[in-house]
């Protein structure tokens, strides 16, 4: 689908420091592509966090969002390699962090089934963040605040995100018919999908147990594989900060995962 995309710039002033965000002008095609993102590194993290927290305080992660996420995972084509991971907890946390609405979760579900999952489970966080940002970009919702927040939290993320958007630009359009059909499936009452993520409940019990010393490590602070050469069990799954490898990934001729599956309807 050919789509003419034009850019509009928004100039903001904070503490005397200016920054420019480029976002597309809405068109009739239901598809928007951020061609570039230019963020000022001089904006203090305190201001970014304050603005993000103010917006996040107005966001409500509803029970129906949790049901939608259960169904997203139930309908996703998961390989055995991903069964070791608490996918429901990961996706709930990222959805809450990105302030995804029910309709944005619907677009997320469409994208998740439209593209091939990464070969390595270590890239699952990157995949979820990219698709979550793509879902918000589809509706042009809260882009400025969340973009600045992500750019401060994950350096080099938007270089990779924009490269992925360019590569898959012909496969990101979603029609209203497809959107309505998937939303109806994900919000159907009663919830009868036979899917249970046991890892979510096990982690929750361990983390909330008063007598437990269990502390689940966050993915961004777990050492890289080069620092784990002396591990006894090489088959044990682990998470590592894949974003630290973004410069190397950007130099590759082909993005190594999320390859477009052209068989979708």
C-alpha atoms as a printed R data frame, in Angstrom:
    type eleno elety resid chain resno       x       y      z
1   ATOM     1    CA   UNK     A     1   0.000   0.000  0.000
2   ATOM     2    CA   UNK     A     2   1.462   3.296 -1.051
3   ATOM     3    CA   UNK     A     3   1.153   5.946  1.590
4   ATOM     4    CA   UNK     A     4   2.314   9.528  1.380
5   ATOM     5    CA   UNK     A     5   3.748  10.589  4.710
6   ATOM     6    CA   UNK     A     6   4.462  14.166  5.690
7   ATOM     7    CA   UNK     A     7   6.129  15.361  8.848
8   ATOM     8    CA   UNK     A     8   5.054  17.963 11.339
9   ATOM     9    CA   UNK     A     9   7.449  19.283 13.959
10  ATOM    10    CA   UNK     A    10   6.619  20.192 17.544
11  ATOM    11    CA   UNK     A    11   8.944  22.512 19.433
12  ATOM    12    CA   UNK     A    12   8.850  22.483 23.229
13  ATOM    13    CA   UNK     A    13  10.778  24.476 25.773
14  ATOM    14    CA   UNK     A    14  11.837  23.089 29.132
15  ATOM    15    CA   UNK     A    15  14.375  24.845 31.348
16  ATOM    16    CA   UNK     A    16  15.534  26.870 28.363
17  ATOM    17    CA   UNK     A    17  16.474  23.741 26.409
18  ATOM    18    CA   UNK     A    18  14.609  23.064 23.194
19  ATOM    19    CA   UNK     A    19  13.979  19.763 21.534
20  ATOM    20    CA   UNK     A    20  12.178  18.719 18.376
21  ATOM    21    CA   UNK     A    21  10.032  15.654 17.790
22  ATOM    22    CA   UNK     A    22   8.959  14.726 14.292
23  ATOM    23    CA   UNK     A    23   5.616  12.981 13.961
24  ATOM    24    CA   UNK     A    24   3.547  12.233 10.863
25  ATOM    25    CA   UNK     A    25   0.418  14.106  9.852
26  ATOM    26    CA   UNK     A    26  -2.634  11.791 10.158
27  ATOM    27    CA   UNK     A    27  -3.772  10.402  6.814
28  ATOM    28    CA   UNK     A    28  -6.713   8.272  5.736
29  ATOM    29    CA   UNK     A    29  -4.581   5.127  5.525
30  ATOM    30    CA   UNK     A    30  -4.563   4.332  9.286
31  ATOM    31    CA   UNK     A    31  -0.794   3.964  9.152
32  ATOM    32    CA   UNK     A    32   1.776   6.410 10.457
33  ATOM    33    CA   UNK     A    33   5.534   6.222 10.203
34  ATOM    34    CA   UNK     A    34   7.959   8.265 12.317
35  ATOM    35    CA   UNK     A    35  10.706   9.080  9.854
36  ATOM    36    CA   UNK     A    36  13.022  10.608 12.413
37  ATOM    37    CA   UNK     A    37  13.310  11.448 16.107
38  ATOM    38    CA   UNK     A    38  15.646  14.131 17.415
39  ATOM    39    CA   UNK     A    39  15.809  14.385 21.198
40  ATOM    40    CA   UNK     A    40  17.874  16.773 23.278
41  ATOM    41    CA   UNK     A    41  20.178  15.038 25.737
42  ATOM    42    CA   UNK     A    42  20.246  18.163 27.885
43  ATOM    43    CA   UNK     A    43  16.713  17.669 29.162
44  ATOM    44    CA   UNK     A    44  17.048  16.568 32.767
45  ATOM    45    CA   UNK     A    45  15.901  13.108 33.705
46  ATOM    46    CA   UNK     A    46  14.023  14.631 36.625
47  ATOM    47    CA   UNK     A    47  11.730  16.574 34.265
48  ATOM    48    CA   UNK     A    48  11.175  13.550 32.049
49  ATOM    49    CA   UNK     A    49  10.328  11.342 35.002
50  ATOM    50    CA   UNK     A    50   8.050  13.999 36.469
51  ATOM    51    CA   UNK     A    51   6.116  14.420 33.210
52  ATOM    52    CA   UNK     A    52   5.888  10.673 32.720
53  ATOM    53    CA   UNK     A    53   4.709  10.034 36.273
54  ATOM    54    CA   UNK     A    54   2.091  12.769 35.963
55  ATOM    55    CA   UNK     A    55   0.681  11.157 32.842
56  ATOM    56    CA   UNK     A    56   0.974   7.649 34.281
57  ATOM    57    CA   UNK     A    57  -0.989   8.682 37.382
58  ATOM    58    CA   UNK     A    58  -4.023   9.191 35.134
59  ATOM    59    CA   UNK     A    59  -3.666   5.767 33.508
60  ATOM    60    CA   UNK     A    60  -5.674   2.788 34.757
61  ATOM    61    CA   UNK     A    61  -4.583  -0.747 33.925
62  ATOM    62    CA   UNK     A    62  -7.985  -2.433 34.020
63  ATOM    63    CA   UNK     A    63  -8.933  -6.047 34.647
64  ATOM    64    CA   UNK     A    64 -10.111  -6.238 31.063
65  ATOM    65    CA   UNK     A    65  -6.614  -5.277 29.921
66  ATOM    66    CA   UNK     A    66  -5.335  -8.321 31.828
67  ATOM    67    CA   UNK     A    67  -7.942 -10.510 30.131
68  ATOM    68    CA   UNK     A    68  -6.940  -9.108 26.737
69  ATOM    69    CA   UNK     A    69  -3.283  -9.911 27.467
70  ATOM    70    CA   UNK     A    70  -4.222 -13.477 28.471
71  ATOM    71    CA   UNK     A    71  -6.007 -13.893 25.172
72  ATOM    72    CA   UNK     A    72  -3.187 -12.275 23.203
73  ATOM    73    CA   UNK     A    73  -0.807 -14.916 24.547
74  ATOM    74    CA   UNK     A    74  -3.382 -17.678 24.120
75  ATOM    75    CA   UNK     A    75  -3.775 -16.875 20.420
76  ATOM    76    CA   UNK     A    76  -0.064 -16.216 19.787
77  ATOM    77    CA   UNK     A    77   2.034 -18.878 18.095
78  ATOM    78    CA   UNK     A    78   4.578 -19.580 20.824
79  ATOM    79    CA   UNK     A    79   7.566 -21.837 20.378
80  ATOM    80    CA   UNK     A    80   8.758 -24.141 23.142
81  ATOM    81    CA   UNK     A    81  11.728 -21.845 23.843
82  ATOM    82    CA   UNK     A    82   9.407 -19.178 25.248
83  ATOM    83    CA   UNK     A    83   7.611 -21.466 27.705
84  ATOM    84    CA   UNK     A    84  10.292 -20.833 30.371
85  ATOM    85    CA   UNK     A    85   9.424 -17.152 30.562
86  ATOM    86    CA   UNK     A    86   6.643 -15.416 32.539
87  ATOM    87    CA   UNK     A    87   5.221 -13.867 29.383
88  ATOM    88    CA   UNK     A    88   1.995 -12.690 30.984
89  ATOM    89    CA   UNK     A    89   3.835 -10.793 33.722
90  ATOM    90    CA   UNK     A    90   6.312  -9.318 31.229
91  ATOM    91    CA   UNK     A    91   3.564  -8.124 28.897
92  ATOM    92    CA   UNK     A    92   1.455  -6.754 31.765
93  ATOM    93    CA   UNK     A    93   4.435  -4.778 33.071
94  ATOM    94    CA   UNK     A    94   5.331  -3.362 29.648
95  ATOM    95    CA   UNK     A    95   1.689  -2.547 28.858
96  ATOM    96    CA   UNK     A    96   1.400  -0.712 32.165
97  ATOM    97    CA   UNK     A    97   4.685   1.110 31.588
98  ATOM    98    CA   UNK     A    98   3.690   2.107 28.046
99  ATOM    99    CA   UNK     A    99   0.138   2.970 29.180
100 ATOM   100    CA   UNK     A   100  -1.465   0.866 26.463
101 ATOM   101    CA   UNK     A   101  -5.223   1.171 26.111
102 ATOM   102    CA   UNK     A   102  -7.502  -1.720 25.197
103 ATOM   103    CA   UNK     A   103  -7.628  -0.671 21.551
104 ATOM   104    CA   UNK     A   104  -3.830  -0.257 21.462
105 ATOM   105    CA   UNK     A   105  -3.473  -3.758 22.910
106 ATOM   106    CA   UNK     A   106  -5.644  -4.933 20.026
107 ATOM   107    CA   UNK     A   107  -3.209  -3.474 17.481
108 ATOM   108    CA   UNK     A   108  -0.366  -4.999 19.524
109 ATOM   109    CA   UNK     A   109  -2.056  -8.405 19.173
110 ATOM   110    CA   UNK     A   110  -2.426  -7.970 15.411
111 ATOM   111    CA   UNK     A   111   1.249  -7.089 15.042
112 ATOM   112    CA   UNK     A   112   2.296  -9.948 17.328
113 ATOM   113    CA   UNK     A   113   0.562 -12.471 15.066
114 ATOM   114    CA   UNK     A   114   1.599 -10.735 11.874
115 ATOM   115    CA   UNK     A   115   5.346 -11.008 12.409
116 ATOM   116    CA   UNK     A   116   7.579 -13.946 13.215
117 ATOM   117    CA   UNK     A   117   8.770 -14.165 16.801
118 ATOM   118    CA   UNK     A   118  12.518 -13.731 17.444
119 ATOM   119    CA   UNK     A   119  14.631 -16.857 17.345
120 ATOM   120    CA   UNK     A   120  16.195 -16.069 20.709
121 ATOM   121    CA   UNK     A   121  13.979 -15.503 23.781
122 ATOM   122    CA   UNK     A   122  16.552 -12.945 24.936
123 ATOM   123    CA   UNK     A   123  15.087 -10.520 22.377
124 ATOM   124    CA   UNK     A   124  11.560 -10.760 23.733
125 ATOM   125    CA   UNK     A   125  11.747  -7.482 25.661
126 ATOM   126    CA   UNK     A   126  12.932  -5.652 22.568
127 ATOM   127    CA   UNK     A   127  10.120  -7.172 20.521
128 ATOM   128    CA   UNK     A   128   7.453  -6.188 23.066
129 ATOM   129    CA   UNK     A   129   8.762  -2.611 23.361
130 ATOM   130    CA   UNK     A   130   8.946  -2.184 19.572
131 ATOM   131    CA   UNK     A   131   5.423  -3.508 19.011
132 ATOM   132    CA   UNK     A   132   4.044  -1.501 21.939
133 ATOM   133    CA   UNK     A   133   5.563   1.701 20.547
134 ATOM   134    CA   UNK     A   134   4.263   0.815 17.092
135 ATOM   135    CA   UNK     A   135   0.764   0.351 18.529
136 ATOM   136    CA   UNK     A   136   0.827   3.770 20.188
137 ATOM   137    CA   UNK     A   137   2.262   5.330 17.052
138 ATOM   138    CA   UNK     A   138  -0.618   3.848 15.053
139 ATOM   139    CA   UNK     A   139  -3.015   6.116 16.965
140 ATOM   140    CA   UNK     A   140  -0.492   8.925 17.546
141 ATOM   141    CA   UNK     A   141  -1.364   8.760 21.248
142 ATOM   142    CA   UNK     A   142   0.889  10.307 23.933
143 ATOM   143    CA   UNK     A   143   3.888  10.042 21.621
144 ATOM   144    CA   UNK     A   144   5.898  12.970 22.955
145 ATOM   145    CA   UNK     A   145   5.932  12.030 26.635
146 ATOM   146    CA   UNK     A   146   6.460   8.301 26.118
147 ATOM   147    CA   UNK     A   147   9.045   8.815 23.363
148 ATOM   148    CA   UNK     A   148  11.133  11.070 25.593
149 ATOM   149    CA   UNK     A   149  10.766   8.639 28.481
150 ATOM   150    CA   UNK     A   150  11.862   5.645 26.391
151 ATOM   151    CA   UNK     A   151  14.716   7.565 24.795
152 ATOM   152    CA   UNK     A   152  16.051   8.463 28.252
153 ATOM   153    CA   UNK     A   153  15.552   4.960 29.636
154 ATOM   154    CA   UNK     A   154  16.823   3.013 26.613
155 ATOM   155    CA   UNK     A   155  19.486   4.886 24.604
156 ATOM   156    CA   UNK     A   156  19.613   3.973 20.892
157 ATOM   157    CA   UNK     A   157  16.113   2.460 21.033
158 ATOM   158    CA   UNK     A   158  14.619   4.813 18.443
159 ATOM   159    CA   UNK     A   159  17.417   4.206 15.978
160 ATOM   160    CA   UNK     A   160  16.489   0.538 16.000
161 ATOM   161    CA   UNK     A   161  12.743   1.239 16.150
162 ATOM   162    CA   UNK     A   162  12.800   3.556 13.125
163 ATOM   163    CA   UNK     A   163  14.905   1.058 11.157
164 ATOM   164    CA   UNK     A   164  12.346  -1.640 11.919
165 ATOM   165    CA   UNK     A   165   9.476   0.668 10.920
166 ATOM   166    CA   UNK     A   166  11.150   1.437  7.586
167 ATOM   167    CA   UNK     A   167  11.802  -2.246  6.916
168 ATOM   168    CA   UNK     A   168   8.201  -3.267  7.618
169 ATOM   169    CA   UNK     A   169   6.402  -0.124  6.418
170 ATOM   170    CA   UNK     A   170   4.257  -2.040  3.908
171 ATOM   171    CA   UNK     A   171   2.955  -4.486  6.510
172 ATOM   172    CA   UNK     A   172   1.855  -2.223  9.359
173 ATOM   173    CA   UNK     A   173  -1.465  -0.933  8.058
174 ATOM   174    CA   UNK     A   174  -4.547  -2.177  9.930
175 ATOM   175    CA   UNK     A   175  -8.043  -1.721  8.523
176 ATOM   176    CA   UNK     A   176 -10.991  -0.775 10.711
177 ATOM   177    CA   UNK     A   177 -12.613  -4.095  9.843
178 ATOM   178    CA   UNK     A   178  -9.592  -6.050 11.074
179 ATOM   179    CA   UNK     A   179  -9.311  -3.846 14.161
180 ATOM   180    CA   UNK     A   180 -12.978  -4.303 15.097
181 ATOM   181    CA   UNK     A   181 -12.876  -8.052 14.491
182 ATOM   182    CA   UNK     A   182  -9.838  -8.580 16.708
183 ATOM   183    CA   UNK     A   183 -11.156  -6.267 19.431
184 ATOM   184    CA   UNK     A   184 -14.388  -8.252 19.556
185 ATOM   185    CA   UNK     A   185 -12.443 -11.514 19.912
186 ATOM   186    CA   UNK     A   186 -10.144 -10.177 22.633
187 ATOM   187    CA   UNK     A   187 -12.979  -8.671 24.705
188 ATOM   188    CA   UNK     A   188 -15.553 -11.411 24.215
189 ATOM   189    CA   UNK     A   189 -17.583 -12.312 27.316
190 ATOM   190    CA   UNK     A   190 -17.297 -14.742 29.009
191 ATOM   191    CA   UNK     A   191 -13.577 -15.368 29.052
192 ATOM   192    CA   UNK     A   192 -13.335 -18.976 27.913
193 ATOM   193    CA   UNK     A   193  -9.788 -19.236 26.555
194 ATOM   194    CA   UNK     A   194  -8.060 -22.250 28.084
195 ATOM   195    CA   UNK     A   195  -4.682 -20.722 28.830
196 ATOM   196    CA   UNK     A   196  -2.932 -20.413 32.160
197 ATOM   197    CA   UNK     A   197   0.453 -18.783 32.729
198 ATOM   198    CA   UNK     A   198   1.718 -20.565 35.839
199 ATOM   199    CA   UNK     A   199   4.962 -18.574 35.958
200 ATOM   200    CA   UNK     A   200   2.991 -15.393 36.678
201 ATOM   201    CA   UNK     A   201   1.366 -16.867 39.780
202 ATOM   202    CA   UNK     A   202   4.539 -18.547 41.035
203 ATOM   203    CA   UNK     A   203   6.488 -15.279 40.759
204 ATOM   204    CA   UNK     A   204   3.683 -13.368 42.456
205 ATOM   205    CA   UNK     A   205   3.541 -15.814 45.380
206 ATOM   206    CA   UNK     A   206   7.311 -15.767 45.862
207 ATOM   207    CA   UNK     A   207   7.597 -11.998 45.614
208 ATOM   208    CA   UNK     A   208   4.782 -11.375 48.114
209 ATOM   209    CA   UNK     A   209   5.749 -14.054 50.603
210 ATOM   210    CA   UNK     A   210   6.963 -12.407 53.871
211 ATOM   211    CA   UNK     A   211   9.345 -15.248 54.657
212 ATOM   212    CA   UNK     A   212  10.823 -15.365 51.189
213 ATOM   213    CA   UNK     A   213  14.153 -13.848 50.237
214 ATOM   214    CA   UNK     A   214  13.315 -14.260 46.573
215 ATOM   215    CA   UNK     A   215  14.150 -11.258 44.428
216 ATOM   216    CA   UNK     A   216  13.484 -11.671 40.742
217 ATOM   217    CA   UNK     A   217  16.270  -9.876 38.802
218 ATOM   218    CA   UNK     A   218  15.236  -7.162 36.387
219 ATOM   219    CA   UNK     A   219  16.309  -7.814 32.809
220 ATOM   220    CA   UNK     A   220  18.402  -4.648 32.429
221 ATOM   221    CA   UNK     A   221  20.769  -5.491 35.289
222 ATOM   222    CA   UNK     A   222  21.487  -9.108 34.408
223 ATOM   223    CA   UNK     A   223  25.020  -9.507 32.984
224 ATOM   224    CA   UNK     A   224  25.637 -10.074 29.316
225 ATOM   225    CA   UNK     A   225  26.590 -13.547 28.027
226 ATOM   226    CA   UNK     A   226  30.274 -12.532 27.859
227 ATOM   227    CA   UNK     A   227  30.168 -12.003 31.612
228 ATOM   228    CA   UNK     A   228  28.547 -15.375 32.214
229 ATOM   229    CA   UNK     A   229  31.122 -17.663 30.626
230 ATOM   230    CA   UNK     A   230  31.548 -19.653 33.815
231 ATOM   231    CA   UNK     A   231  27.915 -20.613 34.152
232 ATOM   232    CA   UNK     A   232  27.454 -24.249 35.059
233 ATOM   233    CA   UNK     A   233  24.210 -24.754 33.169
234 ATOM   234    CA   UNK     A   234  24.393 -23.232 29.707
235 ATOM   235    CA   UNK     A   235  20.849 -24.343 28.882
236 ATOM   236    CA   UNK     A   236  19.315 -22.296 31.703
237 ATOM   237    CA   UNK     A   237  17.351 -19.413 30.144
238 ATOM   238    CA   UNK     A   238  18.294 -15.915 31.212
239 ATOM   239    CA   UNK     A   239  17.456 -12.348 30.269
240 ATOM   240    CA   UNK     A   240  20.029  -9.732 29.454
241 ATOM   241    CA   UNK     A   241  19.987  -6.083 28.339
242 ATOM   242    CA   UNK     A   242  19.580  -6.601 24.619
243 ATOM   243    CA   UNK     A   243  19.505  -2.836 24.086
244 ATOM   244    CA   UNK     A   244  23.224  -2.644 24.840
245 ATOM   245    CA   UNK     A   245  23.712  -4.542 21.583
246 ATOM   246    CA   UNK     A   246  21.642  -2.165 19.449
247 ATOM   247    CA   UNK     A   247  24.649  -0.543 17.700
248 ATOM   248    CA   UNK     A   248  25.821  -3.981 16.554
249 ATOM   249    CA   UNK     A   249  22.321  -4.914 15.417
250 ATOM   250    CA   UNK     A   250  21.969  -1.683 13.472
251 ATOM   251    CA   UNK     A   251  25.108  -2.492 11.486
252 ATOM   252    CA   UNK     A   252  23.662  -5.778 10.264
253 ATOM   253    CA   UNK     A   253  22.223  -5.758  6.724
254 ATOM   254    CA   UNK     A   254  18.995  -7.424  7.864
255 ATOM   255    CA   UNK     A   255  17.144  -6.940 11.125
256 ATOM   256    CA   UNK     A   256  17.552 -10.389 12.700
257 ATOM   257    CA   UNK     A   257  13.983 -10.854 13.907
258 ATOM   258    CA   UNK     A   258  10.387  -9.731 13.396
259 ATOM   259    CA   UNK     A   259  10.624 -10.626  9.724
260 ATOM   260    CA   UNK     A   260   7.355  -9.855  7.964
261 ATOM   261    CA   UNK     A   261   5.114 -12.852  7.402
262 ATOM   262    CA   UNK     A   262   3.401 -12.072  4.113
263 ATOM   263    CA   UNK     A   263   0.792 -14.809  4.501
264 ATOM   264    CA   UNK     A   264  -1.447 -12.723  6.769
265 ATOM   265    CA   UNK     A   265  -4.871 -11.604  5.530
